[in-house]
Amino acid sequence: MTSKITVVTVCYNAENDIESTMRSTLEQDYVDLEYIIIDGKSKDKTLEIINKVKYENHARNVKVVSEPDQGIYDAMNKGINLATGEFLVFMNAGDFFYDKTTLTKVIKYLKNNPSTDVLYGNCGFTTEDTIQHPSPFWKREKGYQGVGFCHQATYVRVSILKKYPFNLKYTISADYDQMFQLYKSGCKFSYFNMPLCKFNLYGVSYSFENRIELYAQNAEISSEQASLAYKFAILKLNLIRILPTCIQRIILSRVSLKDRNR
């Protein structure tokens, strides 16, 4: 295999996060690195910061695209189309490599396991001092739980990604759909038992409304019945989780109303 790794960062109005992600990438001790940044035509200082960090680091082989897109998966597809490396990893704004030697360790593993099409590893969090070990979807009974490993700790052959880009039909679960298609097509998945990244646990799918849609999309992808009863069960679960907060807000609103009526 060739040794080039493509790292893709997608961002939009990420002035608070983009610099730390870029530095995490550019400070890797692995040199055969192609770095692609896809910005959705940010309206804040994101692009200014991108250019500042790029030139401060005399960054080699860095491509920057700033133009409107149809969302995160459309931007990630743009990164795939531009990639020229052997393997690709997405490290989006707010995400980080686990340490400066991560890519060196990944390349060594891939060279020792040349039949690998998809490498996935462990991940850490930016908000917690813990390591999460993957639970791949093909080892679980219920596919609606999603991929079971994060894209920041997943390296996929670029040639395969170009054949299986993200399906924009799935606004939250396109990453699961992609991995599901790769698995069905016979790609070789290999587990690398090392922490490879740190990412923000509270991403786009974390909100109450998005969790319901996430499970529904995952169920459709894995051909499970995303029925009304199923959606109601998920709704009930989330209501149980947020009920204490709702009760607290009701009590506070009534206290406030009483104060105004005095």
QUIMONOR-V170646 format. One record per helix or strand of 3 or more residues. SS is the DSSP state (A for helix, B for strand). FROM is the first residue (numbers start at 1). LEN is the number of residues. If there is no record, write none. Layout:
# QUIMONOR-V170646
ss->SS from->FROM len->LEN
ss->SS from->FROM len->LEN
This chain:
# QUIMONOR-V170646
ss->B from->5 len->7
ss->A from->18 len->9
ss->B from->33 len->7
ss->A from->46 len->11
ss->B from->62 len->5
ss->A from->72 len->11
ss->B from->87 len->4
ss->A from->102 len->11
ss->B from->118 len->8
ss->A from->137 len->3
ss->A from->143 len->3
ss->A from->151 len->3
ss->B from->154 len->4
ss->A from->158 len->6
ss->A from->174 len->11
ss->B from->189 len->11
ss->A from->208 len->14
ss->A from->228 len->34
